[in-house]
Each structure stands twice: as C-alpha cells, then as structure tokens.
Amino acid sequence: MASTAPWWATGVFTLGGVVIAQLVAWVLNRSRATFEDSRRWHEDRRDIYLDVVINAWRIQNAVFDHFEQDVPLPDGLEAYERDLGAAGMKTKLIGSEAVKEVTDRLVIEGGHAVTCALRKGSGQAVDACDNLRHTLYYLTDLMRAELTSDRAAVAARGTAGRVARERRAAECPTA
C-alpha cells in the first residue's frame, strides 16, 4: 500500500520540527544567559553592600552611645568614616542608580555625624545619628530589593521630613 502524502510534505514537516526545536533551544539559552547576567556580580554586590551597612552602623552606634550613654568615642571614629567612604566608592562601581544615590547621602550623613561628635555638639550629633539611621534603613530596603529582585521590599518612605533633616544636618559644618 502506497502513502497518499506527497514526498515533499514529509520534508516540510521534518524541517518545521527542526526549526521549532532550534527556536525553543534559542529561547531557553537566552533566558539562562539573562539569569546568569543578573547574578554575575551578586556575591560581590552583597559583600560591598554589607561593608557599607556595617560601617554606617559603627558610626551611628559610636556617636549615639557617646552622647546617650556616656560611652567614650572610639579612637578609630575617623577610620569608620574613611571605611564608609571607601565602601561607598565601591558601591558606585557595582550598585544600581538608586543604591548609589542613597549611599552617597549615607556617606554625607556619616561624615556629619562624625564631625558633630568630634566637635562635642550633642544635639547636632544625635540629630545627625537620626538622619544616618533613617537613611540607613531606607538604603537597607533598597539593597534587599535589589539583591532579592523583590521590589515590594522597599518600604514607602515619606519625604516630608527630608528637608528638615537636611537643614539640621547642614547646621553642623563639615570643615
């Protein structure tokens, strides 16, 4: 018994199957490459972000403890500020735009806290600590959202007090 399909139909279906298989392989390869690109700097980014957060908390804790609990300032307070600045520079190389912007603000807030603490201005130093802590909370949320790809992790932070915080921080000169 002879086949009723023409000889060229078999070739067309075979060629169509090969094309579809290649298209599926290309899509899968592309999605895998996109995923790998998104995770390429993941560990380095996490380590740099951790350095930023640790150094900011060191400054905040040292200054706050000094003025609120009468603990002497550590000898390496300027080193904490320097380490925060260095970690902030690393963030500029690998962080997202939002994280870079807030990290720059965090470095400025850390500098204000250290400067105010060394000048013995308790009110200004504690205000600078508050600004540092609020910026740090927001930056931590941004970093978490970036590292986990969960945009909902960023808490809604109001900007109503931003102008007042910047004005208070500017009251303690950095020079």
Backbone as a ProteinNet text record, in pm:
[ID]
protein_1_A
[PRIMARY]
MASTAPWWATGVFTLGGVVIAQLVAWVLNRSRATFEDSRRWHEDRRDIYLDVVINAWRIQNAVFDHFEQDVPLPDGLEAYERDLGAAGMKTKLIGSEAVKEVTDRLVIEGGHAVTCALRKGSGQAVDACDNLRHTLYYLTDLMRAELTSDRAAVAARGTAGRVARERRAAECPTA
[TERTIARY]
83	0	88.9	60.6	140.7	87.2	176.8	139.2	69.6	-29.9	-103	-44.5	47.2	108.5	216.9	226.8	333.8	471.4	571.6	706.4	758.3	719.1	770.8	707.8	587.3	522.2	605.9	662.5	747.7	867	925.9	1040.1	1001.6	885.9	841.1	816	747.8	721.5	850.5	942.9	1070.8	1147.4	1154.1	1223.3	1154.4	1020.6	946	976	986.1	1019.4	1158.1	1253.4	1389.4	1391.8	1320.1	1315.7	1253.4	1144	1079.4	1172.4	1240.7	1333.4	1447.6	1500	1607	1557.5	1435.8	1377.5	1359.6	1310.1	1294	1430.7	1529.5	1664.1	1722.2	1698.1	1748.2	1681.8	1550.8	1478.9	1527.6	1544.2	1592.4	1734.9	1820.3	1958	1961.6	1877.3	1872.5	1823.4	1721.7	1671.6	1774.6	1847	1952.3	2064.8	2102.5	2207.9	2164.6	2040	1988.2	1991.3	1951.4	1955.2	2098.1	2191.7	2331.3	2388.4	2351.3	2397.4	2345.7	2223.2	2167.6	2235.8	2294.4	2358.7	2511.6	2566.1	2711.2	2783.2	2736.6	2802.6	2729.7	2643.1	2557.3	2636.9	2734	2810.9	2897.4	2961.1	3042.8	2956	2841.5	2748.8	2704.1	2671.5	2628.2	2738.6	2862.6	2973.7	3000	2993	3015.1	2903	2779.7	2666.4	2678.8	2726.2	2744.9	2848.3	2957.4	3058.6	2998.9	2916.6	2853.3	2767.9	2684.4	2591.8	2668.3	2768	2844.5	2913.6	2977.7	3049.6	2954.9	2839.7	2742	2689	2661.6	2614	2721.5	2847.6	2955.8	2956.5	2943.9	2942	2820.4	2704.9	2581.5	2587.6	2629.1	2634.8	2737.2	2853.3	2957.9	2912.8	2857.3	2815.8	2694.9	2597	2477.8	2512.4	2593.7	2632.6	2712.3	2793.1	2872.9	2783	2682.9	2601.2	2481.4	2435.1	2317.8	2352.6	2468.7	2504.7	2640.1	2695.5	2823.9	2937.6	2937.9	3047.2	3148.8	3277.1	3374.6	3375	3405	3415.2	3533.1	3517.6	3631	3742.3	3864.1	3978.3	3971.9	3909.2	3905.5	3781.4	3718.6	3595.9	3620.3	3732.5	3764.6	3789.3	3842.2	3863.4	3729.9	3628.8	3495.8	3442	3462	3415.4	3490.9	3620.1	3702.2	3660.2	3633.2	3588.9	3452.6	3364.4	3233.3	3248.5	3337	3361.3	3418.5	3509.8	3568.6	3464.1	3379.3	3273.2	3173.1	3148.9	3060.7	3116.8	3248.8	3311.1	3297.3	3310.8	3293.2	3149.6	3055.6	2915	2890.4	2963.4	2947.2	2986.2	3072.4	3115.7	3016.2	2939	2862.5	2714.4	2675.1	2537.8	2443.9	2316.5	2215.6	2213.9	2146.4	2141.7	2078	1969.9	1902.5	1993.3	2061.7	2151.2	2269.7	2322.7	2433.9	2393.6	2275.8	2228.6	2210.4	2147.9	2123.5	2254.5	2345.3	2474.7	2553.9	2548.3	2614.3	2558.4	2427.4	2363.5	2406.2	2419.6	2461	2603.1	2691.8	2830.4	2832.4	2749.5	2742.1	2688.6	2583.6	2525.4	2627.1	2703.1	2806.5	2914.2	2953.3	3051.2	2999.7	2871.4	2811.8	2810.4	2774.9	2769	2907.1	3009.3	3145	3191.8	3169.5	3212.6	3143.5	3014.9	2941	2983.8	3013.3	3055.7	3191.5	3283	3416.4	3415.1	3315.1	3305.5	3224.3	3183.7	3111	2972.5	2911.7	2776.8	2675.9	2631.4	2547.9	2416	2347.1	2219.1	2234.1	2332	2354.2	2403	2484.6	2536.4	2425.4	2336.6	2226.2	2130.9	2106.3	2023.8	2090.2	2222.5	2294.3	2283.7	2284.8	2266.2	2127.6	2027	1891	1884.2	1943.3	1945.3	2018.6	2131.5	2209.7	2128.4	2060.7	1982.3	1865.9	1794.5	1682.7	1730.9	1842.3	1898.5	1943.9	1999.7	2046.6	1931.5	1820.4	1703.4	1654.3	1645.5	1597.1	1695.6	1824.7	1925.3	1921.6	1902.6	1893.7	1775.5	1662.7	1546.7	1577.5	1644.2	1680.3	1774.5	1872.7	1968.2	1899.1	1811	1737.4	1652.9	1587.3	1505.1	1590	1708.3	1795.2	1851.3	1891.9	1953.5	1853.3	1729.2	1628.2	1532.7	1546.6	1456.7	1312.2	1295	1162.5	1141.8	1078	1058.7	965.9	885.2	794.8	869.8	997.2	1074.4	1108.7	1097.9	1127.7	1004.5	1019.1	907	884.6	761.8	729.3	784.4	878.1	939.4	891.7	836.3	786.1	900.2	877.2	978.3	945.9	842.3	801.7	912.2	979.8	1083.7	1220.8	1233.6	1364.7	1426.7	1348.5	1401.9	1445.9	1366	1402.9	1529.7	1543.2	1663.5	1786	1772.6	1887.5	1926.8	1829.2	1858.6	1931.9	1886.4	1953.5	2095.9	2112	2246.3	2338.7	2285.3	2368	2409.7	2341.4	2376	2513.4	2556.5	2687.1	2783	2867.1	2954.8	3056.6	3096.1	3191.1	3335.5	3361.3	3500.1	3546.3
-115.4	0	123.5	214.6	334.4	448	535.6	651.5	754.1	821.3	921.2	1059.9	1081.3	1212.4	1230.9	1351.6	1375.4	1370.1	1341.8	1325.2	1452.6	1568.2	1693.8	1731.2	1676.1	1706	1652.4	1534.5	1477	1568.6	1620.6	1711.6	1841.5	1896.2	2022.3	2002.5	1894.5	1870	1842.8	1772.9	1746.5	1876.4	1957.6	2085.9	2178.5	2179.4	2259.9	2216.1	2087.6	2036.1	2079.4	2076.3	2118.8	2268	2348.5	2493.1	2522.1	2456.4	2477.3	2435	2322.8	2276	2376.6	2431.3	2530.8	2659.7	2700.6	2820.6	2802.9	2688.4	2660.8	2658.1	2597.5	2593.3	2734.3	2819.1	2956.9	3036.2	3022.9	3094.1	3048.2	2918.8	2867.9	2915.9	2914.7	2960	3109.1	3187.1	3330.9	3361	3290.1	3314.3	3271.8	3164.4	3122	3225.2	3277.4	3379.1	3507.3	3545.9	3664.2	3644.1	3527.6	3497.5	3500.7	3440.9	3440.3	3581.6	3666.2	3804.2	3878.7	3850.7	3919.5	3874.3	3757.6	3704.4	3709.6	3761.5	3759.8	3830.8	3949.1	4027.6	4017.7	3920.6	3912	3902.6	3813.4	3796	3918	3973.9	4093.3	4210.4	4226.1	4333.1	4315.7	4194.1	4166.8	4202.2	4165.7	4194.1	4344	4415.7	4560.5	4629.5	4587.3	4645.1	4618.3	4500.4	4467.7	4559.2	4589.3	4681.3	4819.6	4867.4	4998.6	4998.6	4898.2	4892.2	4878	4793.1	4772.7	4901.2	4970.4	5092.4	5204.1	5212.9	5314.3	5285	5158.5	5124.8	5149.4	5126	5154	5301.2	5387.8	5532	5566.8	5518.6	5552.1	5505.3	5382.9	5329.5	5403.1	5432.6	5500.2	5640	5715.8	5852.8	5852.4	5768.4	5763.4	5718.5	5614.4	5565.8	5670.1	5748	5850.9	5956.8	6002.2	6111.9	6066	5945.8	5899.6	5810.4	5745	5653.9	5686.5	5802	5848.3	5749.2	5684.6	5595.4	5679.1	5665.2	5746.5	5711.8	5812.9	5789.2	5697.2	5604.6	5516.8	5596.2	5548.1	5615.2	5610.2	5508	5490.4	5545.3	5647.4	5701.4	5757.1	5824.9	5876	5761.2	5650.7	5533.7	5475.1	5477.6	5430.9	5516.3	5647.3	5738.6	5712.2	5690.6	5661.8	5529.5	5428.1	5298.7	5308.9	5389.9	5411.2	5478.4	5576.2	5642.4	5547	5459.4	5362.2	5262.4	5216.1	5123.8	5194.1	5322.3	5399.7	5411.7	5425.8	5432.4	5299.7	5189.8	5058.6	5040.6	5095.2	5085.5	5156.6	5265.1	5338.2	5252.7	5155.1	5069.9	4959.9	4915.8	4794.2	4807.3	4914.6	4928.5	4985.5	4971.8	5032	5182.6	5256	5401.6	5444.8	5379	5416.4	5391.3	5278.8	5246.4	5342.8	5378.2	5473.5	5608	5655.3	5785.4	5787.5	5685.6	5681.5	5654.8	5577.9	5555	5684.9	5767	5897.8	5980.1	5977.1	6050.7	5992.1	5860.9	5795.1	5835	5843.2	5884.4	6027.9	6114	6252.2	6254.8	6179.4	6174.1	6119.2	6017.1	5963	6065.7	6142.8	6249.8	6356	6392.6	6490.5	6437.3	6311.4	6253.4	6254.5	6216.3	6213.6	6354.6	6447.8	6585.9	6647	6627.2	6681.9	6615.6	6487.5	6418	6468.7	6491.8	6537.9	6681.8	6758.7	6897.4	6909.7	6797.6	6792	6856.5	6859.4	6912.9	6801.1	6776.8	6659.9	6664.8	6779.4	6787.3	6763.7	6829	6813.4	6673.2	6617.2	6482.6	6378.6	6391.8	6296.4	6313	6438.1	6461.2	6399.2	6413.4	6353.5	6201	6144.1	5998.7	5957.1	6036.6	6006.5	6008	6109.6	6117.8	5998.6	5964.1	5849.7	5721.9	5703	5580.7	5571.6	5681.7	5679.2	5651.6	5712.1	5686.4	5541.4	5490.5	5352.1	5253	5280.3	5192.8	5189.3	5305.2	5312.4	5242.4	5265.6	5201.9	5050.5	5002.9	4858.6	4799	4869.6	4822.5	4818.5	4922.2	4924	4809.2	4786.5	4678.7	4543.2	4523.9	4397.9	4377.4	4483.1	4472.8	4438.7	4497.9	4470.7	4329.1	4284.6	4152.7	4038.9	4063	3957.3	3973.9	4081.3	4113.5	4127.4	4169.9	4190	4338.7	4403.4	4548.8	4589.9	4498.5	4530	4539.3	4501	4506.2	4648.9	4742.4	4881.7	4943.1	4975.6	5035.6	5177.6	5219.2	5355.1	5451.5	5531.3	5628.2	5766.8	5837.1	5971.9	6069.8	6172.1	6274.3	6402.2	6399.7	6521.1	6571.7	6483.1	6526.6	6539.4	6512.6	6516.2	6654.5	6758.7	6894.5	6934	6900.6	6932.8	6859.2	6732.7	6656.9	6714.8	6752.2	6811.1	6944.3	7023.5	7152.1	7129.8	7033.3	7004.2	6953.6	6870.2	6817.6	6929.1	7026.6	7137.1	7231.5	7226.3	7314.5	7281.2	7158.5	7117.5	7116.2	7217.1	7224.5	7112.4	7073.8	6963.1	7009.8	7137.8	7185.1	7222
0	0	0	-83.9	-102.2	-15.8	25.6	105.5	17.5	74.4	-3.5	11.9	108.5	125.4	20.9	-31	-129.1	-60.8	-137.2	-83.2	-18.7	-68.2	-15.3	120.4	152	279.7	395	379.2	482.3	508.5	405.4	419.8	487.9	454.6	515.2	664.1	701	842.3	919.7	860.8	925.8	945.8	841.5	850.2	951	954.5	1052.5	1195	1218.6	1351.6	1394.8	1302	1333.4	1366.8	1288.8	1313.4	1450.2	1483.6	1612.8	1726.7	1712.3	1815.4	1835.1	1724.7	1735.9	1801.1	1769.4	1828.8	1980.8	2022.9	2165.8	2234.9	2173.3	2231.2	2243.9	2143.4	2147.1	2260	2276.4	2382.1	2519.1	2538.9	2667.4	2697.4	2596.9	2614.3	2648.3	2582.6	2607.4	2750	2794.7	2930.1	3034.8	3009.6	3102.2	3106.6	2991	2986.6	3057.4	3042.5	3111.3	3262.3	3307.6	3450.4	3503.5	3429.5	3472.9	3476.2	3380.7	3381.9	3504.3	3543.4	3659.9	3788.4	3791.6	3912.5	3907.6	3798.9	3781.7	3895.8	3935	4038.2	4171.4	4186.7	4303.7	4434.1	4440.5	4563.8	4592.9	4490.5	4511.2	4557.5	4495.7	4533.3	4678.4	4715.5	4852.5	4952.3	4923.7	5014.4	5027.2	4915.7	4918.8	4995.9	4970.8	5042.9	5192.9	5228.3	5369.1	5433.2	5361.9	5414	5440.3	5348.1	5365.8	5491.9	5506.2	5619.8	5752.1	5756	5879.8	5922.6	5829.4	5865.3	5907.2	5843.2	5883.5	6024	6052.9	6187.4	6291.7	6257.7	6353	6391.8	6290.9	6318.2	6402.3	6361.1	6430.8	6576.3	6598	6733.8	6820.1	6763.9	6841.4	6883.1	6790.1	6821.9	6915.2	6887.2	6970.1	7112.5	7124.8	7257.5	7334.4	7262.5	7329.1	7393.8	7321.9	7373.5	7455.2	7433.7	7506.9	7626.2	7622.2	7730.5	7792.4	7759.9	7814.3	7794.3	7679.6	7642.5	7564.7	7593.6	7519.5	7370.2	7290.3	7146	7118.1	7025.9	6992.8	6924.3	6940.3	6878.3	6725.9	6672.2	6527.3	6460.8	6519.6	6461.3	6321.4	6301.8	6168.6	6070.5	6121.8	6036	5991.3	6078.3	6039.1	5924.5	5937.6	5832.3	5702	5712.7	5594	5529.5	5613.2	5561.2	5494.5	5552	5490.6	5354.5	5345.3	5216.4	5113.3	5156.7	5063.9	5014.9	5105.5	5065.7	4974.8	5000	4913.2	4772.5	4761.2	4628.1	4554.8	4625.7	4563.4	4515	4591.4	4552.9	4421	4396.3	4270	4150	4171.8	4061.5	4029	4127.7	4107.5	4144.1	4211.8	4258.3	4153.6	4181.1	4093.3	4117.7	4030.3	4043.1	4174.5	4213.1	4337.9	4458	4458.7	4570.4	4572.2	4456.1	4451.3	4509.9	4473	4519.4	4671.5	4724.8	4869.1	4944.7	4886.5	4950.6	4959.5	4855.1	4861.3	4976.6	4991.3	5101.5	5236.5	5244	5367.5	5405.7	5308	5335.4	5388.8	5331.2	5379.4	5522.5	5548.1	5683.5	5783.6	5744	5832.1	5862.9	5761.3	5783.2	5878.4	5863.8	5955.6	6098.5	6114.7	6249.4	6315.3	6240.5	6296.1	6327.6	6235.9	6257.1	6378.9	6388.9	6503.6	6633.9	6630.2	6752	6799.2	6706.1	6744.4	6793	6752.4	6798.4	6926.5	6982.6	7109.9	7103.1	6987	6974.4	6991.8	7114.9	7141.1	7065.5	7065.3	6995.1	6846	6787.6	6643.9	6610.2	6696.5	6669.9	6678	6776.1	6787.4	6669.5	6626.8	6507.2	6384.4	6374.5	6261.9	6266.4	6387.9	6402.6	6355.5	6390.2	6344.2	6192.3	6131.2	5984.8	5925.2	5987	5940	5950	6062.3	6082.7	5983.5	5961	5866.5	5724	5687	5554.4	5543.6	5650.8	5652.5	5639.7	5707.1	5694	5549.6	5488.2	5350.1	5255.9	5275.7	5190.9	5206.8	5328	5351.3	5275.4	5276.3	5199	5049.7	4998.9	4856.8	4821.5	4906.1	4881.5	4883.7	4980.1	4988.2	4862.5	4817	4696.9	4575.4	4566.9	4451.9	4455.2	4571.5	4581.3	4569	4607.3	4600.5	4483.4	4407.8	4296	4343.8	4467.5	4525.2	4545.6	4449.7	4456.2	4569.7	4619.8	4730.1	4862.8	4865.5	4989.6	5029.9	4937.7	4968.9	5034.2	5160.6	5233.7	5182.6	5184.1	5142.2	5246.6	5206.2	5297.3	5257.3	5351.5	5324.6	5306.9	5227.3	5205.5	5280.2	5364.5	5434.8	5526.6	5593.9	5687	5624.9	5496.3	5432.4	5437.9	5407.3	5406.6	5546.4	5647.2	5785.3	5826.4	5788.4	5823.9	5755.4	5629.3	5559.2	5620.4	5664	5726.4	5858.2	5939.6	6066.1	6042.5	5940.3	5911.6	5865.2	5795.4	5745.3	5857.2	5972.5	6082.7	6141.3	6127.1	6178.2	6060.4	6045.2	5927.3	5925.5	5805.4	5790.4	5797.1	5788.6	5788.7	5927.3
[MASK]
+++++++++++++++++++++++++++++++++++++++++++++++++++++++++++++++++++++++++++++++++++++++++++++++++++++++++++++++++++++++++++++++++++++++++++++++++++++++++++++++++++++++++++++++

